[in-house]
Amino acid sequence: MLVSSDHARLVGRTLTEQRDYIVDIATLHTRDELLRRFGGNRVLLRQVEKWLGFHGRRLRRPAESIDIVMCGLEFRKRRIRRSRPVARRRPLDPKVAPQERG
């Protein structure tokens, strides 16, 4: 159910990515959203909250912006780290004197 939610598309494009970040997807939902999604099943909602607690996470509060919550998610941090260009040093040519290098 979480992978088929609208919030899942914010986290990953493919089903594999979405499954990898299922905890992050769950944290984007509020209690009311999940309760509607689960058809009013409060037992299932409590299980999700307990599962998130096990991972040190929680559901989004109704007053919290989804953008603010997304900024703190692990999947964002990992993607940002991967997308940063790595500074590459040019190998020094031992034949060129230090003054000639620019």
Backbone as a ProteinNet text record, in pm:
[ID]
protein_1_A
[PRIMARY]
MLVSSDHARLVGRTLTEQRDYIVDIATLHTRDELLRRFGGNRVLLRQVEKWLGFHGRRLRRPAESIDIVMCGLEFRKRRIRRSRPVARRRPLDPKVAPQERG
[TERTIARY]
81.1	0	85.8	194.9	280.8	349.3	391.1	459.6	365.2	237.1	142.5	89.6	138.5	91.6	156.7	97.1	152.8	289.3	309.7	437.9	552.7	522	626.8	694.5	618.9	676.5	771.3	755.6	848	984	985.9	1107.6	1186.6	1118.4	1188.5	1105.2	1173.1	1103.9	1062.5	1146	1118.6	1065.5	1001	948.1	1060.8	1174	1289.1	1337	1349.7	1390.9	1289.3	1162.5	1058.1	1061.5	1085.9	1094.8	1217.2	1327	1448.7	1427.8	1342.1	1320.7	1180	1125.7	989.5	972.4	1076.2	1068	1053.9	1130.5	1122	983.9	928.6	794.8	692.3	702.7	607.3	613.7	733.5	746.7	683.4	657.3	594.8	444.4	386.6	242.3	203.9	84.3	28.3	-56.9	-94.9	-181.9	-313.3	-373.1	-501.3	-490.9	-382.2	-362.8	-355	-276.6	-262.8	-392.1	-461.1	-587.8	-688.1	-693.9	-779.8	-731.3	-601	-543	-567.5	-563.2	-583.9	-730.7	-818.9	-961.7	-1007.1	-942.5	-982	-925	-835.6	-777.1	-673.2	-715.1	-626.7	-516.6	-543.9	-443.1	-324.8	-353.6	-247.9	-171.7	-243	-178.4	-82.4	-123.9	-36.1	86.4	67.9	181.7	282.6	233.4	322.7	396.5	325.7	390.6	496.6	467.7	563.9	686.3	661.3	768.5	857.2	796.6	874.7	956.3	896.8	968.6	1090.1	1077.1	1189.2	1304.8	1270.8	1372.1	1411	1358.3	1390.5	1321.3	1208.1	1135.4	992.9	918.4	779.5	702.4	571.6	486.5	494.4	465.3	465	347	370.9	263.4	178.1	48.4	-39.7	6.9	69.1	113.8	249.5	319.8	452.5	440.1	524.2	529.7	600.2	547.9	610.6	750.5	769.7	901.9	1006	967.2	1059.7	1096.5	999.8	1025.9	1118.3	1095.1	1177.9	1323.1	1348.3	1486.5	1569.5	1507	1580.5	1588	1530.7	1526.5	1660	1686.4	1812.6	1832.2	1726.2	1743.6	1791.9	1749.5	1792.9	1941.4	1983.4	2122.9	2213.9	2171.1	2252.7	2260.8	2149.8	2150.5	2235.4	2228.1	2306.7	2454.5	2492.8	2634.1	2681.5	2596.8	2636.4	2645.6	2563.5	2558	2663.3	2730	2833.3	2951.4	2999.3	3116.4	3240.1	3316.4	3438	3548.6	3614.3	3724.9	3840.7	3879.7	3991.4	4113.5	4220.3	4344.8	4415	4471.2	4548.5	4684.9	4730.6	4864	4969	5064.2	5169.5	5270	5309.1	5410.1	5545.5	5623.9	5753.1	5851	5828.7	5921.1	5899.1	5781.3	5749.9	5786.2	5857.1	5896.4	5774.8	5776.7	5661.9	5619.8	5713.7	5680.8	5602.5	5624.5	5560.4	5418.8	5388	5252.1	5156.7	5032.6	4941.1	4822.3
-119.5	0	126.3	124.2	242.4	268.3	162.2	177	231.1	205	253.5	393.4	455.8	589.7	696.4	814.8	926.5	968	954.3	992.7	903.1	781.7	689.6	743.1	809.7	865.2	980.1	1042.9	1150.1	1095.2	971.4	910.3	835.2	763.2	685.1	666.9	653.3	636.1	491.8	400.6	260	191.1	79.5	1.9	-45.3	-78.4	-122.1	-10.7	111.7	224.7	249.4	242.4	267.2	163.3	38.9	-65.3	-45.6	0.5	26	135.5	230.5	345.5	345.9	229.6	217.8	289.3	288.6	358.8	509	561.5	703.1	737.7	650.7	673.9	679.4	589.3	585.8	713.7	769.2	890.2	1012.1	1007.2	1119.6	1127.3	1021.7	1016.5	1066.1	1119.5	1153.8	1036.9	1039.8	933.3	928.1	1043.7	1047.3	991.2	1023.8	970.8	818.6	766.2	620.4	553.7	616.6	560.4	549.3	652.7	646.3	538	531.5	435	291	270.3	137.3	107.7	192.2	168.2	174.8	260.1	275.4	170.7	87.5	-19	39.8	66.8	128.2	32.2	-96.8	-195.6	-190.3	-183.9	-175.3	-43.6	63.5	193.5	187.4	126.9	112.9	27.3	-75.8	-159.1	-78	6.6	92	188.9	248.4	340.9	269.8	150.2	70.4	34.9	-3.7	-37.1	84.5	201.6	323.4	355.4	336.7	358.9	268.9	145.6	51.8	106.4	179.6	239.1	380.4	423.5	556.8	667.4	638.2	734.8	750.8	841.3	865.2	912.4	913.6	966.5	1119.1	1178.6	1324.1	1380.5	1489.1	1556.7	1634.2	1652.6	1722.5	1863.8	1932.4	2069.3	2076.5	1964.3	1963.4	1963.9	2041.9	2045.4	1919.9	1864.8	1745.1	1778.4	1902	1943.5	1942.7	1992.1	1995.7	1853.8	1765.2	1626.5	1560.3	1586.5	1524.8	1567.7	1691	1739.3	1659.9	1603	1528.6	1379.8	1331.2	1187.3	1131.8	1007.5	941.6	925.1	891.7	868.9	996	1112.6	1239.5	1260.2	1231.6	1251.2	1161.8	1035.2	942.8	986.6	1031.4	1076.8	1200.5	1292.2	1414.7	1381.1	1292	1252.2	1187.5	1104.1	1036.1	1131.4	1236.7	1323.3	1432.5	1451	1554.6	1514.5	1608.3	1574.5	1558.8	1461.2	1434.8	1523.2	1593.7	1678.8	1589.4	1603.1	1521.7	1609.8	1562.9	1637.6	1590.4	1687.7	1650.3	1600.8	1494.4	1447	1551.6	1571	1668	1608.7	1691	1649	1680.2	1576.6	1601.6	1678.2	1684.3	1752.8	1903.6	1948.3	2091.1	2151.2	2263.4	2331.2	2394.2	2411.4	2467.7	2605.7	2689.3	2821.9	2815.2	2709.4	2696.9	2645.2	2581.7	2528.9	2644.4	2633.2	2744.3	2713.4
0	0	0	72.9	78.9	-54.2	-122.1	-250	-357.9	-344.1	-444.8	-412.9	-307.4	-271.3	-358.6	-358.1	-435	-381.8	-252.5	-192.7	-239.4	-278.7	-324	-449.7	-534.3	-657.8	-629.4	-513.9	-476.2	-435.6	-390.4	-337.9	-444.8	-530.6	-632.7	-756.9	-869.1	-996.9	-1021.4	-978.6	-1006.2	-880.9	-901.3	-790.6	-698.4	-756	-676.3	-584.2	-638.8	-555.9	-445.4	-479.7	-381.6	-270.4	-305	-202	-114	-173.3	-95.1	8.6	-21.5	65.9	125.9	154.4	206	340.3	423.8	552.4	526.4	432.7	399.2	343.2	261.9	206.2	318.7	413	523.7	606.4	625.7	707.2	642.1	513.9	445	468.6	522.1	543.5	683.3	694	824.7	871.9	998.2	1052.3	974.8	948.9	878.5	737.2	668	532.1	534.1	626.7	633.8	678.8	769.2	816.9	700.7	617.9	498.5	402.7	383.8	289.9	336.6	468	524.7	550.9	504.7	521.8	665.9	744	884.2	977.7	929.8	1011.2	1107.9	1230.7	1329.9	1377.5	1374.3	1414.4	1317.7	1189.8	1088.6	1102.4	1130.8	1152.2	1270.3	1380.3	1497.4	1465.3	1383.6	1344.3	1263.3	1173.7	1094.6	1186.9	1282	1375.2	1459.4	1501.9	1579.8	1493.8	1370.6	1276	1250.7	1232.3	1213.4	1338.6	1455	1580.5	1592.5	1546.9	1546	1462	1355.8	1267.6	1310.8	1427	1476.3	1399.2	1342.1	1259.1	1310.3	1250.8	1287.1	1164.6	1177.5	1071.6	1072.3	959	946.2	1025.1	1093.4	1165.9	1066	1093.4	999.3	964	1056.8	1031.8	961.2	951.7	889.1	737.2	675.5	529.7	479.1	373.7	315.8	263.9	217.6	168.2	279.2	395.8	508.8	551.7	555	593.7	491.9	364.3	260	269.2	310.3	320.3	419.9	520.9	622.6	598.6	490.8	468.2	421.2	457.5	423.8	273.4	200.7	57.4	-10.8	35.5	-22.5	5.2	127.4	164	80.9	62	-17.1	-161.9	-218.8	-358	-375.7	-280.9	-289.4	-284.3	-194.2	-185.1	-313.4	-373.9	-498.1	-615.3	-616.5	-732.7	-731.8	-620.2	-614.9	-701.3	-783	-865.4	-777	-806.8	-730.9	-787.3	-699.4	-742.8	-784.5	-905.9	-956.8	-975.4	-923.7	-938.9	-1064.7	-1133.1	-1251.2	-1204.8	-1265.7	-1226.9	-1264.6	-1175.9	-1202.5	-1299.7	-1391.5	-1488.1	-1426.8	-1394	-1327.8	-1416.1	-1547	-1637.4	-1637.7	-1592.9	-1594.4	-1459.2	-1463.7	-1340.5	-1273.7	-1141.5	-1069.9	-1121.7	-1168.2	-1217.7	-1348.2	-1428.6	-1558.7	-1547.7	-1435.8	-1417.6	-1395.2	-1445.8	-1431.4	-1361.9
[MASK]
++++++++++++++++++++++++++++++++++++++++++++++++++++++++++++++++++++++++++++++++++++++++++++++++++++++

